[in-house]
Amino acid sequence: MAWFRKAKKPKAVREGRSPVPQGLWVKCEGCREIIYSRELERNFRICPKCGYHFKIGARRRIELLIDDGIGREVFAGIRPADPLGFSDTKAYKDRLEHYQEKVDSNDAVIVVEGEIESIAVVLIVMEYGFMGGSMGSVVGEKITRAVELAIEREVPLLAVSASGGARMQEGVLSLMQMGKISAALARLRSQGQPYLSILTDPTTGGVTASFAMLGDLNIAEPGALIGFAGPRVIQQTIGQDLPEGFQRSEFLLRHGFLDVVVDRTEMKATVARALRHFGA
C-alpha cells in the first residue's frame, strides 16, 4: 500500500505543452463567447462579437476621455473618516484600507482638470472598484469641490457615474451628499456653464437620484443598468413582471429619461461635439 501518492501533473505539462496562462481569455457576459483578452483591451473593453460594454476603472476612463490620458488630479489628499465607528462583518476602517490599497485611490471618485479635444474641462470619474462606487462624505465633498472649481475656472463640468448608491457605513451623512451636490450644480447652472453627465453600468441609488440625472445632457453607454432601486427589488415590491430591458439605457432613452446612448468608442468625440454646441 502506498502511503504517499505523487501529485498528477496537468495534462498539458504531461504532453509537453505549456499550460494556458490565467487571464488570457475572457467570457463575455453578454453573448457568453470567449474573447482573447488583448483583443478586448484593444477594443476599449467592448465585446467585438456582441458589443457588450465591460466595466472599466476610473483611470482607464480618464485615459479614454482626456487628451493627454492623465489630466491634473485635484483633491486627491481628501481621505474618508469613520464617523459612526461602523462595523459589520468587517470594521469600516479596515474595509477602507483594503480598497485604498486595491484601487490606489483614497475613495470612490477621482477629479481631474484636463482637455477634451482641446476644450478645458473639470472631469469627475467614479471608481466602481472602490466599494461599488458608493457615495460617502468624501465622494460628496470632492464632487462639490469639482463643481466649485468649474465655476471658478469658468469651464464645463463632466461627470462619469458608476455606483451602487449611497454608502451605508456613513449613514445619513452619505444621504446628505445628494442635496449638497445638487445645490452646487444649481450654482453652476446659474452661471450658464454646461454640465454633461455620463451614466455607465451600473448607476443606481442616490447617485442616480442626484447629480447623475441633472446634466444639461444625460448620456449613457449601451446596456447600462440605470435606476434608483434595483429591478429585483421593484418587482418584489409591486408584485408584477417588469418589461423587457427595464432600467437598461435603451429602455430609458425610449421613455425620455436619457438624451442619447453612445458607444464607448464614440464617447470622446460626442462629448466634444456637445461642448462645442454649448459654446465651450
C-alpha positions in Angstrom: 0.0 0.0 0.0 1.4 3.4 -0.9 1.3 6.0 1.9 2.1 8.9 -0.4 0.8 9.4 -3.9 2.6 11.6 -6.3 0.6 14.6 -7.5 -0.5 14.3 -11.1 0.9 16.8 -13.4 -1.6 18.8 -15.6 -2.4 17.1 -18.9 -0.8 19.9 -20.9 2.5 19.5 -18.9 2.5 15.7 -19.3 2.1 16.1 -23.1 4.9 18.6 -23.3 2.7 21.6 -23.8 2.7 24.8 -21.8 -0.4 25.4 -19.6 -2.6 28.3 -20.7 -1.8 31.4 -18.6 -4.6 32.8 -16.4 -6.4 35.8 -17.8 -5.6 35.1 -21.4 -9.3 34.6 -22.3 -12.4 36.3 -21.0 -16.0 35.1 -21.2 -18.4 37.8 -22.4 -21.3 38.5 -20.0 -23.5 39.4 -23.0 -23.1 36.7 -25.6 -21.1 34.2 -23.4 -18.5 33.9 -26.1 -14.8 33.5 -25.3 -12.7 36.6 -26.2 -8.9 37.0 -26.3 -8.2 39.4 -23.5 -5.7 41.5 -25.6 -8.3 41.9 -28.3 -10.8 43.1 -25.7 -8.4 45.7 -24.4 -7.6 47.0 -27.9 -11.4 47.3 -28.4 -11.9 49.6 -25.4 -13.2 46.6 -23.4 -16.2 46.2 -25.7 -17.0 42.7 -26.9 -16.1 42.5 -30.6 -18.9 39.9 -31.2 -22.0 41.4 -29.5 -20.9 44.9 -28.4 -21.3 44.3 -24.7 -19.5 47.0 -22.7 -17.4 45.6 -19.9 -16.8 47.8 -16.8 -13.6 49.8 -16.8 -11.8 51.6 -14.0 -11.7 55.3 -13.4 -8.0 55.7 -14.6 -8.8 53.9 -17.8 -11.9 56.2 -18.3 -9.7 59.3 -17.9 -7.3 57.9 -20.4 -10.0 57.5 -22.9 -11.5 60.9 -22.5 -8.7 63.4 -21.6 -6.3 64.4 -24.4 -3.1 63.5 -22.6 -4.7 60.5 -21.0 -3.9 61.7 -17.5 -5.0 65.3 -16.7 -4.1 67.0 -13.5 -5.7 65.3 -10.5 -7.1 67.6 -7.8 -8.4 67.0 -4.2 -6.5 63.7 -4.1 -5.5 64.2 -0.5 -9.0 64.1 0.9 -9.4 60.9 2.9 -12.5 59.3 4.4 -13.1 59.0 8.2 -15.2 56.6 10.2 -17.7 58.9 11.9 -20.0 56.1 13.2 -17.3 53.6 14.2 -19.2 51.3 11.8 -18.6 47.5 11.8 -20.5 44.7 10.1 -18.5 41.6 9.0 -15.5 43.9 8.9 -14.7 47.2 10.5 -15.3 50.1 8.1 -11.8 51.5 8.8 -10.3 48.1 7.7 -12.6 48.0 4.7 -11.4 51.4 3.6 -7.7 50.5 3.9 -8.3 47.3 1.9 -9.9 49.2 -1.0 -7.4 52.1 -0.9 -4.6 49.6 -1.4 -6.5 47.6 -4.0 -7.6 50.6 -6.2 -4.8 53.0 -5.4 -7.2 55.8 -4.6 -8.4 57.3 -1.3 -12.1 56.9 -2.2 -14.5 56.1 -5.0 -14.1 59.2 -7.1 -11.2 60.9 -9.0 -11.4 64.5 -10.1 -9.0 65.9 -12.8 -8.5 69.0 -14.8 -7.7 68.5 -18.5 -8.8 69.0 -22.0 -11.1 67.0 -24.3 -10.3 67.8 -28.0 -8.5 71.0 -26.7 -11.6 72.1 -24.6 -10.7 72.7 -21.0 -12.9 70.8 -18.6 -13.2 69.6 -15.0 -13.8 65.8 -15.1 -15.3 63.7 -12.3 -15.0 59.9 -12.6 -16.4 57.4 -10.2 -14.5 54.2 -9.4 -16.8 51.2 -9.1 -13.9 49.1 -7.9 -13.9 51.0 -4.6 -16.8 49.7 -2.5 -19.1 49.5 -5.6 -18.6 53.2 -6.3 -20.6 54.0 -3.2 -21.1 57.7 -2.3 -19.9 58.7 1.1 -18.9 62.1 2.5 -15.6 62.2 0.7 -17.2 61.4 -2.7 -19.7 64.2 -2.0 -17.1 66.7 -0.9 -14.8 66.0 -3.9 -17.7 66.3 -6.4 -18.9 69.5 -4.7 -15.4 71.0 -4.9 -15.1 69.9 -8.5 -18.3 71.9 -9.3 -16.9 74.9 -7.5 -13.6 74.5 -9.4 -15.5 74.5 -12.7 -17.3 77.7 -11.6 -14.0 79.3 -10.7 -12.3 78.3 -13.9 -15.4 79.1 -16.0 -15.1 75.7 -17.8 -17.6 72.9 -18.5 -18.1 70.1 -15.9 -18.3 66.4 -16.9 -19.2 63.5 -14.6 -18.9 59.8 -15.3 -21.1 57.8 -12.9 -20.6 54.1 -11.9 -22.2 53.5 -8.5 -24.3 51.3 -6.3 -25.6 54.4 -4.5 -25.1 55.9 -1.0 -22.6 54.3 1.4 -24.5 52.7 4.3 -21.4 52.7 6.5 -21.7 56.5 6.9 -25.5 56.5 7.4 -27.3 59.8 7.0 -24.0 61.6 6.2 -23.9 59.8 2.9 -27.5 60.8 2.1 -26.8 64.5 2.8 -24.3 64.5 -0.1 -27.3 64.3 -2.6 -28.6 67.7 -1.6 -25.1 69.2 -1.2 -24.0 68.2 -4.7 -27.4 69.2 -6.2 -27.1 72.7 -4.6 -23.6 73.1 -6.1 -24.9 72.1 -9.5 -27.6 74.7 -9.3 -24.9 77.4 -8.8 -23.1 76.1 -11.8 -26.2 76.3 -13.9 -26.9 79.8 -12.7 -23.5 80.8 -14.2 -24.5 79.4 -17.6 -21.8 76.7 -17.6 -22.6 73.3 -19.2 -22.7 70.1 -17.2 -22.6 66.8 -19.0 -23.5 63.5 -17.2 -22.3 60.1 -18.5 -24.0 57.2 -16.9 -22.3 53.8 -17.1 -23.1 50.3 -15.8 -24.3 50.4 -13.1 -25.6 53.8 -11.9 -28.1 53.4 -9.2 -29.4 54.6 -5.8 -28.6 58.1 -4.5 -26.2 58.8 -7.3 -29.0 58.4 -9.9 -31.3 60.4 -7.7 -29.0 63.4 -7.6 -26.2 64.5 -9.8 -26.2 61.6 -12.4 -29.6 62.7 -13.8 -29.1 66.5 -13.5 -26.9 67.0 -16.6 -27.7 69.5 -19.3 -27.1 66.5 -21.5 -27.5 63.0 -20.0 -25.5 60.4 -21.9 -25.4 56.6 -21.3 -23.3 53.7 -22.5 -25.2 50.9 -24.2 -26.8 48.3 -21.9 -26.0 50.2 -18.7 -28.2 49.5 -15.7 -29.6 52.8 -14.5 -32.2 53.4 -11.8 -32.9 54.1 -8.2 -33.8 50.7 -6.7 -32.8 47.5 -8.5 -35.2 45.7 -10.8 -35.5 42.7 -8.4 -36.5 45.0 -5.5 -39.1 46.8 -7.7 -40.5 43.5 -9.0 -40.9 42.1 -5.4 -42.4 45.4 -4.2 -45.1 45.8 -6.9 -45.6 42.0 -7.5 -45.6 42.4 -11.3 -43.3 41.3 -14.1 -41.2 44.1 -15.5 -40.9 45.0 -19.2 -38.0 43.6 -21.3 -34.8 45.6 -20.8 -36.3 47.5 -17.8 -33.8 50.0 -16.4 -31.3 49.5 -19.2 -30.1 52.6 -21.1 -32.0 51.9 -24.3 -35.3 51.5 -22.4 -34.7 54.7 -20.5 -33.9 56.5 -23.8 -37.2 55.4 -25.3 -39.1 56.7 -22.3 -37.4 60.1 -22.1 -35.0 59.7 -19.2 -31.9 60.0 -21.3 -30.9 62.2 -24.2 -28.6 59.8 -26.1 -26.9 56.4 -25.8 -23.3 56.4 -27.1 -20.9 53.7 -27.8 -17.7 54.0 -25.7 -15.6 54.3 -28.9 -17.6 57.4 -29.8 -17.9 58.9 -26.4 -15.0 61.4 -26.5 -16.0 62.8 -29.9 -19.6 63.0 -28.9 -18.8 64.9 -25.6 -16.5 67.3 -27.5 -19.2 68.0 -30.1 -21.8 68.6 -27.4 -19.4 71.0 -25.6 -18.9 73.0 -28.8 -22.7 73.1 -29.2 -22.9 74.6 -25.7 -20.4 77.2 -26.7 -17.3 75.9 -24.8 
